[in-house]
């Protein structure tokens, strides 16, 4: 019996009942904790970059990519927030003097940092 093209390139089949099913499996990939930024990147890839998503998934590099984006985004976010707080003069003294003003200003900075991260790392 002549081998199928799948068998010629090294593929194997498993018998399930009367059917032979190609023995397909994704490559093993290390487990990483994926935080909010990695989840946002995953969602973006699935919705808008299907080719890249499929390539990363089938090559076993998706989790590593998401983990890398997650770490970079968290570090960048912290840096941006600290720099913007210093630039705008938001201090612990302001927090002690006028808590509501401090909260409003810090929330504004965090929202700005979130937008920068989305544009620089998530949606690229």
N, C-alpha and C positions, 0 to 999 in steps of 0.2 A: 504494500500500500504506500502510495506517495505521501510524503510529509507536506503538511500545510505550510504556508508562508510563515505563520506564527511559530510553528515548530522549527522551521529552518533558521529563524533568528534567535532560537533558544527558549521559546515559550513552551510551557507544559500545560496539560489539561488535568482536571480532576473529574472523576466519575460521580455523578449525583443521579441516582436512579438510572434511567435510560439515557441520560444526557451527559455529554462531556462539556464541561464549562472551563473556559480559560482560567488558569491559575494566576490571577492578577492581584497584586498587593502594592500599596504605596511603600516607599522606602521608610525605614525606621527613622524617626526624628526625635531628638532630645526633647524632654518636657521642660517648658519654661512657664513661669507665671506671667501672664499677659494682663497688664493693667488697663486703665481706661483709654489711654492713648493708643495702645496696641489694638484694642477692640474697635476704636474709631477708625484706625487704618484698615483693619480687616473688613469692616462694613463698607468703607470707601472702595477698596479693591473689588469686593464682590459686586458692588453696584455699578462702578464706573470703569474699572480696569480688569475686565474678565480674563483677558489674555495673560496679563502679568500674574493675576491670582492663580490661574490654572497652572502656569509654568512653575510658580513657587510651590504650589501644593504638590504637583507630581514629581518635582525634583527633591522634595523633602526639605525645602528651605523656608517654608512659610512661617513656622513657629520662630525660627531664628530671626527672620526679618522682622516679625512683629515685636519680638523681644528687644531687638536693637532699636527700633523706632520708639518703643515704650520708654526705654532708658534714656535715650537722647532727648525725648520730649519732656520727661520729668526734670532732667538736669537743666535743660534750656529754660523751662518754665520758671524754675526756682531762681535762676540767674536773672531773668528778665524782671521778675517781681522785685528782687532785692535791689537791682539797679534803678528801677523806676521809683521805688520807695525812697531811695537815697536822693535821687534827683529832685523829687517833689517835696522832700523834707518831712516825710512821714516818720515820726519817731515814737518811742515809748512814752515820751513826755506828752505828745499830742494825744496819745491813747488815754493817758491818765487825765488830761484836762478836758477833752471832748470826745468821748467814746463814739458817739454817733457819727461825727465827722470822720474820725479815723476809720470806722467800719465802712462808711460810704466810699472813702478814697481808696482803701485797700481792695474792696470789691471791684471798683472801677479798674484798678490796675490788674487784678486777676483776670477780669474779662478781656482786657486788652492783650494780656499775655496769652490767654487761650486762643484768641483770634490769630495772633502771630504764629503760634505753634501749628494751628490748623493749616494756615497758608504755607508755612515753611516745610513742615514735615508730613502732615497727614494727607493733604491734597496735592502732592507733587507727583 
